[in-house]
Amino acid sequence: MTVKIVTDSCSDIPKEEAKQLGISVVPVYVRFGDEVYRDGVDMDSREFYHKLVASSVHPSTAAPSPGDFAKVYEEIAQETDEIVSIHVTSKDSATYDAAMVGKEIAKKKGCRIEVIDSKGLTMWQGLVAIAAAKAAEAGYNLHQVMDRVREAISQMRALALFDTVIYVVKGGRLGKAVSAISAIESLLHVKLLLTLRDGKVRPAGLVRTRRKGIDRLLEFTKSASHIEDLAIVYSTTPDDAQTLADCILLHFPNIVPRIVRLGPALGVHAGPGALVTVVKEAR
Protein backbone atom coordinates (compact mmCIF):
# COMPACT_ATOMS: atom_id res chain seq x y z
CA MET A 1 0.00 0.00 0.00
CA THR A 2 1.12 3.58 -0.70
CA VAL A 3 2.32 5.63 2.27
CA LYS A 4 -0.10 8.50 2.93
CA ILE A 5 0.98 11.99 4.00
CA VAL A 6 -0.75 14.22 6.53
CA THR A 7 0.13 17.79 7.49
CA ASP A 8 -1.56 20.80 9.07
CA SER A 9 -2.69 24.07 7.53
CA CYS A 10 0.40 25.95 8.76
CA SER A 11 2.10 24.32 5.74
CA ASP A 12 0.27 26.69 3.34
CA ILE A 13 0.27 24.06 0.58
CA PRO A 14 -2.19 25.22 -2.10
CA LYS A 15 -5.37 23.12 -2.00
CA GLU A 16 -5.04 21.97 -5.59
CA GLU A 17 -1.49 20.71 -5.06
CA ALA A 18 -2.39 18.97 -1.81
CA LYS A 19 -5.27 17.22 -3.56
CA GLN A 20 -3.13 16.24 -6.53
CA LEU A 21 -0.45 14.74 -4.27
CA GLY A 22 -2.93 13.10 -1.92
CA ILE A 23 -1.81 15.14 1.11
CA SER A 24 -4.40 15.41 3.89
CA VAL A 25 -4.38 18.81 5.59
CA VAL A 26 -5.72 19.15 9.14
CA PRO A 27 -6.91 22.73 9.75
CA VAL A 28 -5.64 24.93 12.58
CA TYR A 29 -8.30 26.97 14.39
CA VAL A 30 -8.44 30.77 14.16
CA ARG A 31 -10.45 32.68 16.76
CA PHE A 32 -11.79 36.23 16.57
CA GLY A 33 -13.31 36.71 20.01
CA ASP A 34 -16.15 34.17 20.26
CA GLU A 35 -16.02 33.33 16.55
CA VAL A 36 -13.96 30.25 15.68
CA TYR A 37 -12.95 29.27 12.14
CA ARG A 38 -11.10 26.34 10.63
CA ASP A 39 -8.19 27.63 8.57
CA GLY A 40 -8.88 27.06 4.88
CA VAL A 41 -12.27 25.47 5.57
CA ASP A 42 -14.51 28.09 7.17
CA MET A 43 -12.26 31.03 6.27
CA ASP A 44 -9.86 31.55 3.38
CA SER A 45 -6.92 33.96 3.24
CA ARG A 46 -8.83 36.73 1.47
CA GLU A 47 -11.57 36.75 4.12
CA PHE A 48 -9.03 36.48 6.93
CA TYR A 49 -6.88 39.49 5.99
CA HIS A 50 -9.97 41.63 5.44
CA LYS A 51 -11.22 40.71 8.91
CA LEU A 52 -7.75 41.08 10.45
CA VAL A 53 -7.57 44.74 9.38
CA ALA A 54 -11.25 45.57 9.96
CA SER A 55 -11.83 43.84 13.30
CA SER A 56 -11.19 45.53 16.64
CA VAL A 57 -10.47 42.07 18.07
CA HIS A 58 -6.98 40.62 17.61
CA PRO A 59 -7.28 36.98 16.52
CA SER A 60 -5.59 34.00 18.10
CA THR A 61 -4.93 30.46 16.94
CA ALA A 62 -5.36 27.01 18.44
CA ALA A 63 -3.87 23.71 17.37
CA PRO A 64 -6.14 20.99 15.98
CA SER A 65 -7.31 18.68 18.74
CA PRO A 66 -5.95 15.14 19.17
CA GLY A 67 -9.42 14.02 18.12
CA ASP A 68 -9.12 15.96 14.86
CA PHE A 69 -5.93 14.09 14.06
CA ALA A 70 -7.29 10.73 15.18
CA LYS A 71 -10.31 11.18 12.90
CA VAL A 72 -8.11 11.92 9.87
CA TYR A 73 -5.76 9.04 10.67
CA GLU A 74 -8.67 6.61 11.02
CA GLU A 75 -10.17 7.73 7.70
CA ILE A 76 -6.85 7.31 5.91
CA ALA A 77 -6.31 3.93 7.58
CA GLN A 78 -9.14 2.64 5.40
CA GLU A 79 -6.77 3.05 2.43
CA THR A 80 -3.33 2.34 3.87
CA ASP A 81 -1.54 0.93 6.89
CA GLU A 82 1.31 3.49 6.82
CA ILE A 83 1.03 7.25 7.47
CA VAL A 84 3.67 9.95 7.79
CA SER A 85 2.34 13.06 9.52
CA ILE A 86 4.48 16.22 9.14
CA HIS A 87 3.84 19.30 11.25
CA VAL A 88 4.70 22.89 12.10
CA THR A 89 7.67 23.38 14.41
CA SER A 90 6.92 22.15 17.91
CA LYS A 91 8.85 25.12 19.34
CA ASP A 92 6.00 27.51 18.51
CA SER A 93 2.89 25.34 18.36
CA ALA A 94 1.06 22.58 20.21
CA THR A 95 0.11 20.97 16.89
CA TYR A 96 2.90 18.36 16.95
CA ASP A 97 1.92 17.26 20.47
CA ALA A 98 -1.75 17.04 19.45
CA ALA A 99 -0.77 14.86 16.48
CA MET A 100 1.24 12.58 18.78
CA VAL A 101 -1.78 12.11 21.07
CA GLY A 102 -4.03 11.61 18.04
CA LYS A 103 -1.67 8.89 16.86
CA GLU A 104 -2.10 7.04 20.17
CA ILE A 105 -5.89 7.33 19.96
CA ALA A 106 -5.89 5.93 16.42
CA LYS A 107 -3.20 3.32 17.07
CA LYS A 108 -5.59 0.43 17.62
CA LYS A 109 -6.77 0.69 14.04
CA GLY A 110 -3.70 -1.31 12.93
CA CYS A 111 -2.09 1.50 10.99
CA ARG A 112 1.50 2.58 11.62
CA ILE A 113 1.69 6.35 12.05
CA GLU A 114 4.93 8.34 12.23
CA VAL A 115 4.65 11.97 13.40
CA ILE A 116 7.52 14.28 12.40
CA ASP A 117 8.37 17.83 13.49
CA SER A 118 9.27 19.73 10.29
CA LYS A 119 11.22 22.28 12.38
CA GLY A 120 9.64 24.94 10.19
CA LEU A 121 6.46 26.64 9.15
CA THR A 122 4.60 27.88 6.09
CA MET A 123 6.23 26.52 2.88
CA TRP A 124 9.29 25.21 4.76
CA GLN A 125 6.87 22.70 6.24
CA GLY A 126 4.97 22.58 2.94
CA LEU A 127 7.99 21.68 0.82
CA VAL A 128 8.93 18.95 3.28
CA ALA A 129 5.42 17.47 3.05
CA ILE A 130 5.49 17.74 -0.75
CA ALA A 131 8.85 15.92 -0.86
CA ALA A 132 7.33 13.17 1.30
CA ALA A 133 4.28 12.88 -0.94
CA LYS A 134 6.41 12.64 -4.08
CA ALA A 135 8.54 9.93 -2.46
CA ALA A 136 5.39 8.00 -1.52
CA GLU A 137 4.05 8.45 -5.03
CA ALA A 138 7.31 7.00 -6.37
CA GLY A 139 6.71 3.84 -4.34
CA TYR A 140 9.00 4.48 -1.36
CA ASN A 141 8.19 2.47 1.75
CA LEU A 142 7.60 4.06 5.17
CA HIS A 143 11.27 4.06 6.23
CA GLN A 144 12.38 5.51 2.90
CA VAL A 145 9.74 8.26 3.07
CA MET A 146 10.87 9.14 6.59
CA ASP A 147 14.49 9.28 5.42
CA ARG A 148 13.42 11.60 2.60
CA VAL A 149 11.58 13.82 5.09
CA ARG A 150 14.63 14.12 7.34
CA GLU A 151 16.81 14.89 4.34
CA ALA A 152 14.36 17.56 3.13
CA ILE A 153 14.29 19.20 6.59
CA SER A 154 18.09 19.47 6.50
CA GLN A 155 17.88 21.16 3.08
CA MET A 156 15.55 23.96 4.14
CA ARG A 157 16.39 27.63 4.75
CA ALA A 158 14.04 30.59 5.17
CA LEU A 159 14.05 34.35 5.61
CA ALA A 160 10.99 36.53 6.25
CA LEU A 161 10.36 40.25 5.97
CA PHE A 162 7.68 41.71 8.25
CA ASP A 163 6.16 45.07 7.37
CA THR A 164 5.30 45.55 11.05
CA VAL A 165 6.03 43.61 14.23
CA ILE A 166 2.73 44.60 15.85
CA TYR A 167 1.10 41.25 15.10
CA VAL A 168 4.13 39.22 16.19
CA VAL A 169 4.24 41.08 19.49
CA LYS A 170 0.49 40.69 20.05
CA GLY A 171 0.83 36.98 19.38
CA GLY A 172 3.58 36.75 21.99
CA ARG A 173 5.60 34.23 19.96
CA LEU A 174 9.02 35.89 20.06
CA GLY A 175 9.11 37.31 23.55
CA LYS A 176 11.32 40.11 24.84
CA ALA A 177 13.66 40.31 21.83
CA VAL A 178 10.90 41.30 19.44
CA SER A 179 9.16 43.48 22.02
CA ALA A 180 12.36 45.52 22.21
CA ILE A 181 12.50 45.69 18.41
CA SER A 182 8.88 46.89 18.43
CA ALA A 183 9.95 49.98 20.40
CA ILE A 184 12.75 50.62 17.87
CA GLU A 185 10.33 50.16 14.97
CA SER A 186 7.92 52.76 16.34
CA LEU A 187 10.75 55.30 16.54
CA LEU A 188 12.66 54.54 13.33
CA HIS A 189 10.00 52.84 11.17
CA VAL A 190 12.34 49.94 10.42
CA LYS A 191 11.30 46.54 9.09
CA LEU A 192 12.07 43.25 10.82
CA LEU A 193 13.72 40.21 9.25
CA LEU A 194 13.16 36.79 10.81
CA THR A 195 14.78 33.43 10.18
CA LEU A 196 14.40 29.84 11.38
CA ARG A 197 17.07 27.96 13.28
CA ASP A 198 16.65 24.68 15.16
CA GLY A 199 12.91 24.95 14.79
CA LYS A 200 12.78 28.38 16.43
CA VAL A 201 11.84 31.69 14.76
CA ARG A 202 14.55 34.25 15.50
CA PRO A 203 15.27 37.89 14.62
CA ALA A 204 17.67 38.17 11.66
CA GLY A 205 18.14 41.93 11.42
CA LEU A 206 16.45 45.22 10.63
CA VAL A 207 16.16 47.23 7.42
CA ARG A 208 15.10 50.83 7.01
CA THR A 209 12.77 50.35 4.05
CA ARG A 210 10.65 47.64 2.51
CA ARG A 211 12.69 47.88 -0.69
CA LYS A 212 15.87 47.11 1.24
CA GLY A 213 14.06 44.22 2.90
CA ILE A 214 13.11 42.73 -0.45
CA ASP A 215 16.72 43.18 -1.60
CA ARG A 216 17.80 41.17 1.46
CA LEU A 217 15.40 38.38 0.50
CA LEU A 218 16.93 38.35 -2.97
CA GLU A 219 20.47 38.28 -1.56
CA PHE A 220 19.48 35.45 0.75
CA THR A 221 18.19 33.43 -2.20
CA LYS A 222 21.26 34.18 -4.33
CA SER A 223 23.49 32.91 -1.51
CA ALA A 224 22.19 29.36 -2.11
CA SER A 225 24.64 27.32 -4.17
CA HIS A 226 22.17 24.90 -5.76
CA ILE A 227 18.40 25.29 -5.42
CA GLU A 228 16.12 22.27 -5.72
CA ASP A 229 12.86 24.08 -4.90
CA LEU A 230 11.86 27.57 -3.87
CA ALA A 231 8.73 29.25 -2.53
CA ILE A 232 7.80 32.89 -2.05
CA VAL A 233 5.02 33.39 0.47
CA TYR A 234 3.11 36.68 0.84
CA SER A 235 0.29 37.82 3.07
CA THR A 236 -1.21 40.83 1.24
CA THR A 237 1.28 41.98 -1.42
CA PRO A 238 1.19 39.63 -4.43
CA ASP A 239 2.90 42.24 -6.63
CA ASP A 240 5.96 42.28 -4.37
CA ALA A 241 6.02 38.47 -4.42
CA GLN A 242 5.92 38.46 -8.22
CA THR A 243 8.63 41.13 -8.45
CA LEU A 244 10.88 39.08 -6.17
CA ALA A 245 10.13 35.93 -8.21
CA ASP A 246 11.07 37.75 -11.45
CA CYS A 247 14.38 38.89 -9.93
CA ILE A 248 15.15 35.37 -8.71
CA LEU A 249 14.45 33.97 -12.18
CA LEU A 250 17.17 36.21 -13.62
CA HIS A 251 19.71 34.47 -11.38
CA PHE A 252 18.18 30.98 -11.40
CA PRO A 253 16.51 30.60 -14.82
CA ASN A 254 15.90 26.88 -14.30
CA ILE A 255 13.91 27.40 -11.08
CA VAL A 256 10.29 28.49 -11.18
CA PRO A 257 9.45 29.94 -7.75
CA ARG A 258 6.18 28.88 -6.20
CA ILE A 259 4.15 31.93 -5.17
CA VAL A 260 1.87 31.06 -2.26
CA ARG A 261 -0.37 33.06 0.04
CA LEU A 262 0.26 32.93 3.79
CA GLY A 263 -2.79 31.36 5.37
CA PRO A 264 -4.77 32.52 8.42
CA ALA A 265 -2.95 30.22 10.88
CA LEU A 266 0.32 32.14 10.42
CA GLY A 267 -1.17 35.39 9.14
CA VAL A 268 -2.40 36.00 12.69
CA HIS A 269 1.25 36.52 13.70
CA ALA A 270 2.68 37.95 10.47
CA GLY A 271 0.03 40.53 9.62
CA PRO A 272 -0.29 42.44 6.33
CA GLY A 273 2.78 43.01 4.17
CA ALA A 274 4.71 39.90 5.21
CA LEU A 275 6.98 38.32 2.60
CA VAL A 276 8.86 35.05 3.03
CA THR A 277 11.43 33.25 0.92
CA VAL A 278 11.87 29.53 1.50
CA VAL A 279 14.75 27.74 -0.20
CA LYS A 280 15.30 24.02 -0.48
CA GLU A 281 18.95 23.50 -1.35
CA ALA A 282 20.03 20.53 -3.43
CA ARG A 283 22.51 18.12 -1.84
C-alpha positions as CSV (number, residue, x, y, z in Angstrom):
1,M,0.0,0.0,0.0
2,T,1.1,3.6,-0.7
3,V,2.3,5.6,2.3
4,K,-0.1,8.5,2.9
5,I,1.0,12.0,4.0
6,V,-0.8,14.2,6.5
7,T,0.1,17.8,7.5
8,D,-1.6,20.8,9.1
9,S,-2.7,24.1,7.5
10,C,0.4,26.0,8.8
11,S,2.1,24.3,5.7
12,D,0.3,26.7,3.3
13,I,0.3,24.1,0.6
14,P,-2.2,25.2,-2.1
15,K,-5.4,23.1,-2.0
16,E,-5.0,22.0,-5.6
17,E,-1.5,20.7,-5.1
18,A,-2.4,19.0,-1.8
19,K,-5.3,17.2,-3.6
20,Q,-3.1,16.2,-6.5
21,L,-0.4,14.7,-4.3
22,G,-2.9,13.1,-1.9
23,I,-1.8,15.1,1.1
24,S,-4.4,15.4,3.9
25,V,-4.4,18.8,5.6
26,V,-5.7,19.1,9.1
27,P,-6.9,22.7,9.8
28,V,-5.6,24.9,12.6
29,Y,-8.3,27.0,14.4
30,V,-8.4,30.8,14.2
31,R,-10.4,32.7,16.8
32,F,-11.8,36.2,16.6
33,G,-13.3,36.7,20.0
34,D,-16.2,34.2,20.3
35,E,-16.0,33.3,16.5
36,V,-14.0,30.2,15.7
37,Y,-13.0,29.3,12.1
38,R,-11.1,26.3,10.6
39,D,-8.2,27.6,8.6
40,G,-8.9,27.1,4.9
41,V,-12.3,25.5,5.6
42,D,-14.5,28.1,7.2
43,M,-12.3,31.0,6.3
44,D,-9.9,31.5,3.4
45,S,-6.9,34.0,3.2
46,R,-8.8,36.7,1.5
47,E,-11.6,36.7,4.1
48,F,-9.0,36.5,6.9
49,Y,-6.9,39.5,6.0
50,H,-10.0,41.6,5.4
51,K,-11.2,40.7,8.9
52,L,-7.7,41.1,10.4
53,V,-7.6,44.7,9.4
54,A,-11.2,45.6,10.0
55,S,-11.8,43.8,13.3
56,S,-11.2,45.5,16.6
57,V,-10.5,42.1,18.1
58,H,-7.0,40.6,17.6
59,P,-7.3,37.0,16.5
60,S,-5.6,34.0,18.1
61,T,-4.9,30.5,16.9
62,A,-5.4,27.0,18.4
63,A,-3.9,23.7,17.4
64,P,-6.1,21.0,16.0
65,S,-7.3,18.7,18.7
66,P,-5.9,15.1,19.2
67,G,-9.4,14.0,18.1
68,D,-9.1,16.0,14.9
69,F,-5.9,14.1,14.1
70,A,-7.3,10.7,15.2
71,K,-10.3,11.2,12.9
72,V,-8.1,11.9,9.9
73,Y,-5.8,9.0,10.7
74,E,-8.7,6.6,11.0
75,E,-10.2,7.7,7.7
76,I,-6.9,7.3,5.9
77,A,-6.3,3.9,7.6
78,Q,-9.1,2.6,5.4
79,E,-6.8,3.0,2.4
80,T,-3.3,2.3,3.9
81,D,-1.5,0.9,6.9
82,E,1.3,3.5,6.8
83,I,1.0,7.2,7.5
84,V,3.7,9.9,7.8
85,S,2.3,13.1,9.5
86,I,4.5,16.2,9.1
87,H,3.8,19.3,11.3
88,V,4.7,22.9,12.1
89,T,7.7,23.4,14.4
90,S,6.9,22.1,17.9
91,K,8.9,25.1,19.3
92,D,6.0,27.5,18.5
93,S,2.9,25.3,18.4
94,A,1.1,22.6,20.2
95,T,0.1,21.0,16.9
96,Y,2.9,18.4,17.0
97,D,1.9,17.3,20.5
98,A,-1.7,17.0,19.4
99,A,-0.8,14.9,16.5
100,M,1.2,12.6,18.8
101,V,-1.8,12.1,21.1
102,G,-4.0,11.6,18.0
103,K,-1.7,8.9,16.9
104,E,-2.1,7.0,20.2
105,I,-5.9,7.3,20.0
106,A,-5.9,5.9,16.4
107,K,-3.2,3.3,17.1
108,K,-5.6,0.4,17.6
109,K,-6.8,0.7,14.0
110,G,-3.7,-1.3,12.9
111,C,-2.1,1.5,11.0
112,R,1.5,2.6,11.6
113,I,1.7,6.4,12.0
114,E,4.9,8.3,12.2
115,V,4.6,12.0,13.4
116,I,7.5,14.3,12.4
117,D,8.4,17.8,13.5
118,S,9.3,19.7,10.3
119,K,11.2,22.3,12.4
120,G,9.6,24.9,10.2
121,L,6.5,26.6,9.2
122,T,4.6,27.9,6.1
123,M,6.2,26.5,2.9
124,W,9.3,25.2,4.8
125,Q,6.9,22.7,6.2
126,G,5.0,22.6,2.9
127,L,8.0,21.7,0.8
128,V,8.9,18.9,3.3
129,A,5.4,17.5,3.0
130,I,5.5,17.7,-0.7
131,A,8.9,15.9,-0.9
132,A,7.3,13.2,1.3
133,A,4.3,12.9,-0.9
134,K,6.4,12.6,-4.1
135,A,8.5,9.9,-2.5
136,A,5.4,8.0,-1.5
137,E,4.1,8.5,-5.0
138,A,7.3,7.0,-6.4
139,G,6.7,3.8,-4.3
140,Y,9.0,4.5,-1.4
141,N,8.2,2.5,1.8
142,L,7.6,4.1,5.2
143,H,11.3,4.1,6.2
144,Q,12.4,5.5,2.9
145,V,9.7,8.3,3.1
146,M,10.9,9.1,6.6
147,D,14.5,9.3,5.4
148,R,13.4,11.6,2.6
149,V,11.6,13.8,5.1
150,R,14.6,14.1,7.3
151,E,16.8,14.9,4.3
152,A,14.4,17.6,3.1
153,I,14.3,19.2,6.6
154,S,18.1,19.5,6.5
155,Q,17.9,21.2,3.1
156,M,15.5,24.0,4.1
157,R,16.4,27.6,4.7
158,A,14.0,30.6,5.2
159,L,14.1,34.4,5.6
160,A,11.0,36.5,6.3
161,L,10.4,40.3,6.0
162,F,7.7,41.7,8.2
163,D,6.2,45.1,7.4
164,T,5.3,45.5,11.0
165,V,6.0,43.6,14.2
166,I,2.7,44.6,15.8
167,Y,1.1,41.3,15.1
168,V,4.1,39.2,16.2
169,V,4.2,41.1,19.5
170,K,0.5,40.7,20.1
171,G,0.8,37.0,19.4
172,G,3.6,36.7,22.0
173,R,5.6,34.2,20.0
174,L,9.0,35.9,20.1
175,G,9.1,37.3,23.6
176,K,11.3,40.1,24.8
177,A,13.7,40.3,21.8
178,V,10.9,41.3,19.4
179,S,9.2,43.5,22.0
180,A,12.4,45.5,22.2
181,I,12.5,45.7,18.4
182,S,8.9,46.9,18.4
183,A,10.0,50.0,20.4
184,I,12.7,50.6,17.9
185,E,10.3,50.2,15.0
186,S,7.9,52.8,16.3
187,L,10.8,55.3,16.5
188,L,12.7,54.5,13.3
189,H,10.0,52.8,11.2
190,V,12.3,49.9,10.4
191,K,11.3,46.5,9.1
192,L,12.1,43.2,10.8
193,L,13.7,40.2,9.2
194,L,13.2,36.8,10.8
195,T,14.8,33.4,10.2
196,L,14.4,29.8,11.4
197,R,17.1,28.0,13.3
198,D,16.7,24.7,15.2
199,G,12.9,24.9,14.8
200,K,12.8,28.4,16.4
201,V,11.8,31.7,14.8
202,R,14.6,34.2,15.5
203,P,15.3,37.9,14.6
204,A,17.7,38.2,11.7
205,G,18.1,41.9,11.4
206,L,16.4,45.2,10.6
207,V,16.2,47.2,7.4
208,R,15.1,50.8,7.0
209,T,12.8,50.4,4.0
210,R,10.6,47.6,2.5
211,R,12.7,47.9,-0.7
212,K,15.9,47.1,1.2
213,G,14.1,44.2,2.9
214,I,13.1,42.7,-0.5
215,D,16.7,43.2,-1.6
216,R,17.8,41.2,1.5
217,L,15.4,38.4,0.5
218,L,16.9,38.3,-3.0
219,E,20.5,38.3,-1.6
220,F,19.5,35.4,0.7
221,T,18.2,33.4,-2.2
222,K,21.3,34.2,-4.3
223,S,23.5,32.9,-1.5
224,A,22.2,29.4,-2.1
225,S,24.6,27.3,-4.2
226,H,22.2,24.9,-5.8
227,I,18.4,25.3,-5.4
228,E,16.1,22.3,-5.7
229,D,12.9,24.1,-4.9
230,L,11.9,27.6,-3.9
231,A,8.7,29.3,-2.5
232,I,7.8,32.9,-2.0
233,V,5.0,33.4,0.5
234,Y,3.1,36.7,0.8
235,S,0.3,37.8,3.1
236,T,-1.2,40.8,1.2
237,T,1.3,42.0,-1.4
238,P,1.2,39.6,-4.4
239,D,2.9,42.2,-6.6
240,D,6.0,42.3,-4.4
241,A,6.0,38.5,-4.4
242,Q,5.9,38.5,-8.2
243,T,8.6,41.1,-8.4
244,L,10.9,39.1,-6.2
245,A,10.1,35.9,-8.2
246,D,11.1,37.7,-11.4
247,C,14.4,38.9,-9.9
248,I,15.1,35.4,-8.7
249,L,14.5,34.0,-12.2
250,L,17.2,36.2,-13.6
251,H,19.7,34.5,-11.4
252,F,18.2,31.0,-11.4
253,P,16.5,30.6,-14.8
254,N,15.9,26.9,-14.3
255,I,13.9,27.4,-11.1
256,V,10.3,28.5,-11.2
257,P,9.5,29.9,-7.8
258,R,6.2,28.9,-6.2
259,I,4.1,31.9,-5.2
260,V,1.9,31.1,-2.3
261,R,-0.4,33.1,0.0
262,L,0.3,32.9,3.8
263,G,-2.8,31.4,5.4
264,P,-4.8,32.5,8.4
265,A,-2.9,30.2,10.9
266,L,0.3,32.1,10.4
267,G,-1.2,35.4,9.1
268,V,-2.4,36.0,12.7
269,H,1.2,36.5,13.7
270,A,2.7,37.9,10.5
271,G,0.0,40.5,9.6
272,P,-0.3,42.4,6.3
273,G,2.8,43.0,4.2
274,A,4.7,39.9,5.2
275,L,7.0,38.3,2.6
276,V,8.9,35.1,3.0
277,T,11.4,33.2,0.9
278,V,11.9,29.5,1.5
279,V,14.8,27.7,-0.2
280,K,15.3,24.0,-0.5
281,E,18.9,23.5,-1.3
282,A,20.0,20.5,-3.4
283,R,22.5,18.1,-1.8
